Structures are given as C-alpha cells and as structure tokens.
Amino acid sequence: MKVLWFSNTPANSEAFLNNRLTGGGWLKSLDLAIQAKVELHIAFYFPKLSEPFTFLNTTYYPISHPNWKLKAVINTLRPSFTDTEDLQQYLEIINKVQPDIIHIHGTENPFGCIIPQVNAPVVVSIQGNITVYQHKFFAGLGKGYAKKKYAGSKLINNLLQKSFYENYKGMEKMKERELKNLKATQYVLGRTDWDKRLSMMMTTNARYFQSEEMMREVFHHTKWMRNSPGIEEPFIIHSTTGNGFYKGFETICEAVQLLHNKIEFLFEWRVAGLSDTSSLVKVVKEKMGKAYPKSGLVLMGSLSEEALAVKLTEAHVFVTASHIENSPNSLCEAMLIGMPCIATFAGGTGSMIQDRQEGILIQDGDPWVMAGAIVEMAYSFEVAIGMGAKARLRALKRHDKDGIVTQLLDIYQTVIKHHTDAAIV
C-alpha cells in the first residue's frame, strides 16, 4: 500500500535535515512503526528550499519556495496566511507519488484544499480544533489582558512580539479554512467523543473512525513508583503545559495560593513548559498582582522528553488545567507511566480517563476544586496509587504500538475499499 501523509511536522526527517524544529514526537513514533508495513511518503512545510529525499525507509517532500529567504523575512515581519496558494505544489507531490490513500494530519492546516482536486481517498485526523479553541480562548484570563505586550531584553524580540489577542485574531482565517475543508472531508479519524461530535457538526456526513495516538518511546519504558511523602517532605505536583492563553496557568497559580492556606500541607508545584520569561507567565503575574505565588511554584521551562520523564517520576500527582483540550499528550504520558492524575473535564479529556476510577476529573477554571482534589489524593495516597495503576493499564492498551499500526492499516484498507466501491456505483 502506498500512503502519502501531509503533516505539520517533518517527523523523523528532522534528524536528516539537522534543523531546530520541534514537536510531533508522537508522529515520529508512528512514522517509524508504520514504514515497514507500507510505502510511506510524507510532505511537510520546511523554511528552506530542499529536494525530496529518503531517510529511514520513508520518502520526504519538503514544501518550500524558490524565494524562501525573502518569504521568511516577510513572514517574520508580517505573518502570512496560506489557504490554496500552494495547491499546485501539493498536487505535484500527489502526482509524483500516486498514492493509494492520502492522510492529512490536522484540520487546521491548508492541506485540506486538495480534497476536491484528487481521485485518491483522503482521510483527515483531528488533532485539535481551531474553531473550538478560538471559542474558548478567553475562558480563563479575559480579553483585556490578551491585548498586552511585555517588553523583553532584546529590541528585535519586542518589535516582532505579538500579543495573545493578535494570535486570537489570526485564528479567524484558520477557522474559516478549517470549516471549509472539513465540509469537503469524507473520512475523519479521531480519538475521543469530542472528536466524534465535532465531526458530526462540521462535516457533511463524513465516515468517522477511531484511531489512537502513539506516545514517545521513553514513556513506554518509564514506570512511576512513589510512596506517600514523609512529614517534612513536600507533596510534589507536576503540570506540563505550554504558552497558550487557554491553558489554565492562572488556575494553577490560584490553586497554589489556596494550598498555602491549608494548614500543615507542605507542597511544591512544578510546571514544565513555562519559565519566568514566558508571555503567559507575565500576563498572569500582572493579572494576579500581589496574589501571584511567591513560593511553592517552580517553573522548569522547556525539558527534553528524557528530563520530563524523570521529573514525572519525582512527582506525587499530575495535574492538567486547560480550559480546552482534545487528548492532551501530557495527560496520556502521565497515565502511561502510572501516575495519579487530575484533569479538567474539557474537550476530549473525559474520553481519556475515567473519573474516580483512573483519576479525578474536575471543572476547568475552578482553583478550589483543583486544590481540593490534590489534597484528597495526598490524604488518600494509597487510593491515588491505585487510580494511577488503573490509568496505566488503560494507557498501555490504548497506546500499544502494534495495536495502533493494525488499527490504522485496517482503516486505510476500509477507506480505500469504500472509496473504490463508491466510485464504481
């Protein structure tokens, strides 16, 4: 079977290209796992002009422009929005590969414009959803603080810096493109009830398939094992998040302050993915003023996957605070190693973890119930350990590599057959 992916990331070609692009760890894992089963081709955007190449049994097609240097400068000063401008490049790759099936990873990218133009079946994976993310953008911090810009140490960074509100406005066109392309989509891949329900509302009777996501290798080989902390040992809380306005960092900070009021509760809340220089941290500091935590909160910045795995094993509980998510990899990774987890019941998280059995689900934006759930786990730590063990069993099954590959190949075969039969009729 000849398969062509259109992806937001370069997958495993990142090592070959020797650039600094990050992200897409789960896609790297899937790339490696599936390339022995199919003839795999991957097209992706790349800032420099580069010819197609084969690496680790996959053929890669960097999408760029002859005048990429000028385009990079212009895009830095005034970010561009791509819709159908590069359609011809996409079609040239498709004509060269002649795939049996095309798989677009993500609904937010411009690749969906190929759907009305090609004869091959096209499946689209829902990763996130710009339409809903924009709807929930101001859920935690409000619009006013989103318009602020915060000065840094370098003049060039200040000139190029965008406010969160500008990012929000930039989602407008992405939302329009997403909805347009989803209406043309016939085959949708998702992981959660949230995905399935969005597919029902945003497509025109597309066929929906359940397709799980691979996790990064290190989390398959890491196992969490912790005892309840001693009298003078802090209860360590871990969150992994990003510099996103709707990620709920303000709820974490408010919960930290509430935990300080709990008598004889010694704790340390570590946050991976944010540092004191992060724009989101500066926004929350200004909004909270004197109420921003002066102790108990440790911002660890960006961590490698190996360092992150170590930090997770040091913690007693994992907490995700987002106002909207699909199936956050951070939660899946914590479940996979067997940590007790607390997650906001937002987007697709309710499909990832069963409340009171594999962890605790809470209302987003509620720091009191977040702090209370942490104290509940700390005071009933044996119960929390049991929840983490059940979560691990579920995650091991959900993220089993062989199972995911078999599942995806079955979906490909089903889609190809359905598409062929429909064409004959």
C-alpha positions as CSV (number, residue, x, y, z in Angstrom):
1,M,0.0,0.0,0.0
2,K,1.3,3.4,-1.0
3,V,0.5,6.1,1.7
4,L,1.1,9.8,1.5
5,W,0.9,11.9,4.6
6,F,0.6,15.7,4.7
7,S,1.9,16.8,8.1
8,N,2.6,19.9,10.2
9,T,6.0,18.5,11.3
10,P,8.9,16.8,9.4
11,A,8.5,13.6,11.6
12,N,11.8,11.7,11.6
13,S,13.3,13.7,8.7
14,E,14.1,16.3,11.4
15,A,17.3,14.4,12.2
16,F,18.3,14.3,8.5
17,L,17.6,18.0,7.9
18,N,19.5,18.9,11.1
19,N,17.3,21.8,11.9
20,R,15.8,23.0,15.2
21,L,12.1,22.3,14.5
22,T,10.4,20.7,17.5
23,G,7.2,18.8,18.2
24,G,5.5,16.0,16.6
25,G,7.0,13.3,18.8
26,W,4.0,11.0,18.5
27,L,4.2,11.4,14.7
28,K,7.8,10.3,14.7
29,S,6.9,7.2,16.6
30,L,4.1,6.4,14.1
31,D,6.4,7.1,11.2
32,L,8.9,4.5,12.4
33,A,6.2,2.0,13.3
34,I,4.3,2.1,10.0
35,Q,7.1,2.5,7.4
36,A,7.9,-1.3,7.4
37,K,4.2,-2.0,6.7
38,V,3.5,0.4,3.8
39,E,5.4,2.5,1.3
40,L,5.3,5.8,3.3
41,H,5.7,9.3,1.9
42,I,5.5,12.4,4.0
43,A,5.0,16.0,2.7
44,F,5.5,18.9,5.1
45,Y,6.4,22.6,5.1
46,F,10.1,23.5,5.5
47,P,11.6,27.0,5.7
48,K,14.5,26.3,3.3
49,L,14.4,25.0,-0.2
50,S,15.2,21.3,-0.2
51,E,14.8,18.4,-2.6
52,P,12.8,15.2,-1.8
53,F,14.9,12.6,0.0
54,T,14.6,9.1,1.5
55,F,15.5,8.5,5.2
56,L,14.8,5.5,7.4
57,N,12.6,3.9,4.7
58,T,10.3,6.9,4.4
59,T,10.4,9.4,1.5
60,Y,10.0,13.0,2.5
61,Y,8.9,16.0,0.4
62,P,9.8,19.4,1.9
63,I,7.4,22.1,0.7
64,S,9.1,25.5,0.3
65,H,9.5,28.3,-2.3
66,P,12.4,29.3,-4.6
67,N,12.5,32.7,-2.9
68,W,12.3,31.2,0.6
69,K,14.8,33.7,2.2
70,L,12.7,36.7,1.2
71,K,9.5,34.9,2.2
72,A,11.0,34.1,5.6
73,V,11.8,37.8,6.2
74,I,8.4,39.0,5.1
75,N,6.7,36.3,7.2
76,T,8.6,37.4,10.3
77,L,7.6,41.0,9.9
78,R,4.0,40.2,8.8
79,P,3.0,36.5,9.2
80,S,1.2,35.2,6.1
81,F,-1.9,33.0,5.9
82,T,-1.8,30.1,3.5
83,D,-5.0,28.7,2.0
84,T,-4.9,27.4,-1.6
85,E,-1.7,29.3,-2.7
86,D,0.4,26.1,-2.6
87,L,-2.2,23.8,-4.0
88,Q,-0.1,23.2,-7.2
89,Q,2.8,22.0,-5.1
90,Y,0.6,19.6,-3.2
91,L,-0.8,18.2,-6.4
92,E,2.7,17.8,-8.0
93,I,3.7,15.7,-5.0
94,I,0.5,13.6,-5.2
95,N,1.1,13.1,-9.0
96,K,4.6,12.0,-8.3
97,V,3.7,9.6,-5.5
98,Q,0.5,8.2,-7.0
99,P,-0.7,7.2,-3.5
100,D,-3.4,4.6,-2.8
101,I,-4.5,6.8,0.1
102,I,-3.7,10.3,1.4
103,H,-3.7,11.1,5.2
104,I,-3.8,14.7,6.4
105,H,-2.7,15.1,10.0
106,G,-4.6,18.0,11.5
107,T,-7.7,20.0,10.4
108,E,-6.1,23.4,11.0
109,N,-3.5,23.3,8.1
110,P,-4.1,24.3,4.5
111,F,-3.6,20.8,3.0
112,G,-7.4,20.1,3.0
113,C,-7.8,22.1,-0.1
114,I,-6.6,19.0,-2.1
115,I,-9.8,17.1,-1.2
116,P,-12.0,18.3,-4.1
117,Q,-9.0,18.0,-6.5
118,V,-7.9,14.4,-6.2
119,N,-9.2,11.0,-7.0
120,A,-7.4,9.1,-4.2
121,P,-9.3,8.8,-0.9
122,V,-8.3,11.4,1.7
123,V,-8.6,10.8,5.5
124,V,-8.2,13.7,7.9
125,S,-7.1,13.3,11.5
126,I,-8.5,15.7,14.1
127,Q,-5.6,16.7,16.4
128,G,-7.1,19.9,17.8
129,N,-9.8,22.2,16.5
130,I,-9.2,25.8,15.9
131,T,-12.9,26.6,15.8
132,V,-13.5,25.4,19.3
133,Y,-10.1,26.6,20.6
134,Q,-10.9,30.1,19.5
135,H,-14.3,29.9,21.1
136,K,-12.7,29.1,24.5
137,F,-9.6,31.4,24.0
138,F,-10.6,33.9,26.7
139,A,-12.1,31.4,29.1
140,G,-9.6,31.9,31.9
141,L,-7.9,35.3,31.5
142,G,-10.3,37.5,29.6
143,K,-9.8,39.7,26.5
144,G,-8.2,42.7,28.2
145,Y,-5.0,41.0,29.3
146,A,-4.7,39.3,25.9
147,K,-4.0,42.7,24.2
148,K,-0.9,43.4,26.3
149,K,2.6,43.1,25.1
150,Y,5.5,42.6,27.5
151,A,9.0,44.1,26.9
152,G,11.9,41.7,26.8
153,S,15.6,42.2,26.9
154,K,16.2,42.3,23.2
155,L,14.8,45.1,20.9
156,I,14.3,42.9,17.9
157,N,12.1,40.5,20.0
158,N,10.0,43.4,21.2
159,L,9.4,44.6,17.6
160,L,8.4,41.1,16.5
161,Q,6.4,40.1,19.5
162,K,2.7,39.6,19.0
163,S,0.0,39.9,21.7
164,F,-2.2,36.9,22.5
165,Y,-5.1,38.9,21.1
166,E,-3.3,39.1,17.7
167,N,-2.9,35.3,17.9
168,Y,-6.6,35.1,18.5
169,K,-7.4,37.3,15.5
170,G,-5.1,35.2,13.4
171,M,-7.2,32.2,14.2
172,E,-10.2,33.8,12.4
173,K,-9.0,32.8,8.9
174,M,-7.7,29.5,10.1
175,K,-11.2,28.8,11.5
176,E,-12.8,29.6,8.1
177,R,-10.3,27.4,6.3
178,E,-10.8,24.6,8.8
179,L,-14.6,24.7,8.5
180,K,-14.4,24.9,4.6
181,N,-12.1,21.9,4.4
182,L,-14.0,19.8,6.9
183,K,-17.2,20.2,4.9
184,A,-15.4,18.5,2.0
185,T,-13.9,15.8,4.1
186,Q,-15.4,12.3,3.6
187,Y,-13.3,10.3,6.1
188,V,-12.3,11.5,9.6
189,L,-10.0,9.9,12.2
190,G,-10.4,10.8,15.8
191,R,-9.7,9.6,19.4
192,T,-12.4,11.0,21.6
193,D,-16.1,11.6,21.9
194,W,-15.2,15.3,21.4
195,D,-13.7,14.4,18.0
196,K,-16.7,12.4,17.0
197,R,-19.2,15.0,18.0
198,L,-17.2,17.8,16.2
199,S,-17.2,15.5,13.1
200,M,-21.0,15.2,13.2
201,M,-21.3,19.0,13.3
202,M,-18.5,20.2,11.0
203,T,-18.5,17.6,8.1
204,T,-21.2,16.6,5.6
205,N,-21.9,13.1,6.8
206,A,-18.3,12.0,6.8
207,R,-17.4,8.5,8.0
208,Y,-15.8,8.5,11.4
209,F,-13.0,6.1,12.5
210,Q,-11.4,5.7,16.0
211,S,-7.6,5.9,15.6
212,E,-5.4,6.1,18.7
213,E,-2.2,8.0,19.0
214,M,1.3,6.8,19.7
215,M,3.3,8.2,22.6
216,R,7.0,9.0,22.7
217,E,9.2,5.9,23.3
218,V,10.7,7.0,26.7
219,F,7.2,7.0,28.4
220,H,6.7,3.3,27.4
221,H,9.9,2.5,29.4
222,T,9.2,4.7,32.4
223,K,7.2,3.5,35.4
224,W,6.1,5.8,38.2
225,M,6.6,4.4,41.8
226,R,6.3,6.7,44.8
227,N,5.3,6.4,48.4
228,S,3.4,9.0,50.4
229,P,5.8,11.8,51.4
230,G,7.3,12.0,54.9
231,I,6.3,14.6,57.4
232,E,8.9,17.1,56.3
233,E,8.9,16.1,52.6
234,P,6.8,18.2,50.2
235,F,4.0,16.7,48.2
236,I,5.1,17.3,44.6
237,I,2.6,18.3,42.0
238,H,3.6,18.3,38.3
239,S,1.9,20.0,35.3
240,T,3.2,20.0,31.7
241,T,1.7,22.9,29.7
242,G,2.5,25.5,27.0
243,N,2.5,29.2,26.5
244,G,-1.2,29.1,25.4
245,F,-3.8,31.7,26.7
246,Y,-6.4,29.0,27.4
247,K,-4.0,26.5,29.1
248,G,-5.3,27.4,32.6
249,F,-2.0,28.5,34.1
250,E,-3.9,31.2,36.1
251,T,-6.0,28.4,37.7
252,I,-2.7,26.7,38.8
253,C,-1.5,29.9,40.4
254,E,-4.8,30.4,42.2
255,A,-4.8,26.8,43.4
256,V,-1.2,27.3,44.7
257,Q,-2.3,30.2,46.8
258,L,-5.3,28.2,48.2
259,L,-3.0,25.3,49.1
260,H,-0.8,27.8,51.1
261,N,-3.8,28.3,53.3
262,K,-4.1,24.6,54.0
263,I,-2.6,24.1,57.5
264,E,0.4,21.7,57.6
265,F,0.3,20.9,53.9
266,L,3.8,21.1,52.5
267,F,3.9,21.1,48.7
268,E,5.8,22.1,45.6
269,W,4.1,22.6,42.3
270,R,6.4,22.1,39.3
271,V,5.4,23.4,35.8
272,A,7.2,22.1,32.7
273,G,6.9,24.2,29.5
274,L,6.9,27.6,31.1
275,S,9.5,29.9,32.5
276,D,9.6,33.4,34.0
277,T,10.2,34.9,30.5
278,S,7.1,33.2,29.0
279,S,4.4,35.7,27.9
280,L,1.7,33.8,29.6
281,V,3.5,33.9,33.0
282,K,3.9,37.7,32.6
283,V,0.2,38.1,31.8
284,V,-0.8,36.0,34.9
285,K,1.6,37.9,37.1
286,E,0.1,41.2,36.1
287,K,-3.5,40.0,36.5
288,M,-2.9,38.5,39.9
289,G,-0.6,41.2,41.2
290,K,0.3,40.6,44.9
291,A,-1.7,37.3,44.8
292,Y,0.7,35.7,42.4
293,P,2.5,32.9,44.2
294,K,5.8,33.9,45.9
295,S,6.6,30.4,46.9
296,G,5.5,26.8,46.1
297,L,5.6,27.3,42.3
298,V,8.6,26.1,40.3
299,L,8.7,26.9,36.6
300,M,11.1,24.5,34.9
301,G,11.0,25.8,31.3
302,S,11.3,23.5,28.3
303,L,12.5,20.0,29.1
304,S,13.7,17.2,26.8
305,E,11.5,14.1,26.8
306,E,14.1,12.2,28.9
307,A,14.3,15.0,31.5
308,L,10.5,15.3,31.6
309,A,10.1,11.6,32.2
310,V,12.5,11.9,35.2
311,K,10.6,14.9,36.6
312,L,7.3,13.0,36.3
313,T,8.7,10.1,38.4
314,E,9.7,12.5,41.1
315,A,6.2,13.9,41.5
316,H,3.3,12.5,43.5
317,V,0.5,13.7,41.3
318,F,0.0,15.1,37.8
319,V,-2.5,17.9,37.1
320,T,-3.7,19.4,33.8
321,A,-5.5,22.7,34.0
322,S,-6.5,23.5,30.4
323,H,-9.9,25.2,29.5
324,I,-10.0,23.2,26.3
325,E,-8.0,20.2,25.0
326,N,-8.6,17.2,22.8
327,S,-6.5,14.3,24.1
328,P,-3.5,16.1,25.7
329,N,-0.3,14.1,25.3
330,S,0.9,15.3,28.6
331,L,-2.0,13.5,30.4
332,C,-1.5,10.4,28.2
333,E,2.2,10.3,29.1
334,A,1.4,10.7,32.9
335,M,-1.2,7.9,32.6
336,L,1.2,5.7,30.7
337,I,3.8,5.7,33.4
338,G,1.1,5.1,36.1
339,M,0.9,8.5,37.8
340,P,-2.2,9.6,39.8
341,C,-3.8,12.2,37.6
342,I,-6.2,15.1,38.0
343,A,-7.5,16.6,34.8
344,T,-10.0,19.3,33.8
345,F,-13.1,17.8,32.1
346,A,-12.5,19.9,28.9
347,G,-12.8,18.8,25.3
348,G,-11.8,15.2,24.9
349,T,-10.3,14.5,28.3
350,G,-13.4,12.7,29.6
351,S,-12.7,10.0,26.9
352,M,-9.1,9.6,28.1
353,I,-9.6,8.9,31.8
354,Q,-12.5,7.6,33.9
355,D,-13.4,9.8,36.9
356,R,-12.9,8.2,40.3
357,Q,-11.5,5.1,38.8
358,E,-8.4,6.1,36.9
359,G,-8.1,9.6,38.2
360,I,-10.1,12.7,39.1
361,L,-11.9,14.9,36.6
362,I,-12.7,18.5,37.7
363,Q,-14.3,21.6,36.3
364,D,-11.9,23.9,34.4
365,G,-11.3,27.3,35.9
366,D,-12.1,26.2,39.4
367,P,-9.0,26.5,41.6
368,W,-10.9,25.5,44.8
369,V,-11.9,22.1,43.4
370,M,-8.4,21.7,41.8
371,A,-6.7,22.3,45.2
372,G,-9.2,20.1,46.9
373,A,-8.6,17.2,44.5
374,I,-4.9,17.5,45.2
375,V,-5.4,17.4,49.0
376,E,-7.8,14.5,48.5
377,M,-5.2,12.5,46.7
378,A,-2.5,13.4,49.2
379,Y,-4.6,12.4,52.2
380,S,-5.7,9.1,50.5
381,F,-2.5,8.4,48.7
382,E,-3.0,4.6,48.5
383,V,-6.2,5.2,46.7
384,A,-4.4,7.6,44.4
385,I,-1.8,5.0,43.7
386,G,-4.5,2.5,42.7
387,M,-6.0,5.0,40.3
388,G,-2.6,5.6,38.7
389,A,-2.2,1.8,38.3
390,K,-5.6,1.5,36.6
391,A,-4.8,4.5,34.4
392,R,-1.5,2.8,33.3
393,L,-3.3,-0.3,32.3
394,R,-5.7,1.7,30.2
395,A,-3.0,3.8,28.6
396,L,-0.8,0.7,27.8
397,K,-3.7,-0.8,25.9
398,R,-4.7,2.5,24.2
399,H,-1.1,3.4,23.1
400,D,0.0,-0.1,22.2
401,K,2.2,0.3,19.1
402,D,1.3,-2.9,17.3
403,G,-2.4,-2.3,18.0
404,I,-2.3,1.2,16.7
405,V,-0.5,0.2,13.5
406,T,-3.0,-2.7,12.9
407,Q,-5.9,-0.3,13.6
408,L,-4.6,2.4,11.2
409,L,-3.9,-0.1,8.4
410,D,-7.4,-1.6,8.8
411,I,-8.8,1.9,8.5
412,Y,-6.8,2.6,5.4
413,Q,-8.0,-0.6,3.8
414,T,-11.6,0.1,4.7
415,V,-11.4,3.6,3.3
416,I,-9.8,2.5,0.0
417,K,-12.4,-0.2,-0.5
418,H,-15.3,2.2,0.4
419,H,-13.9,4.9,-1.9
420,T,-13.4,2.4,-4.8
421,D,-16.9,0.9,-4.4
422,A,-18.4,4.4,-4.3
423,A,-16.6,5.3,-7.5
424,I,-17.9,2.2,-9.3
425,V,-21.5,2.9,-8.2
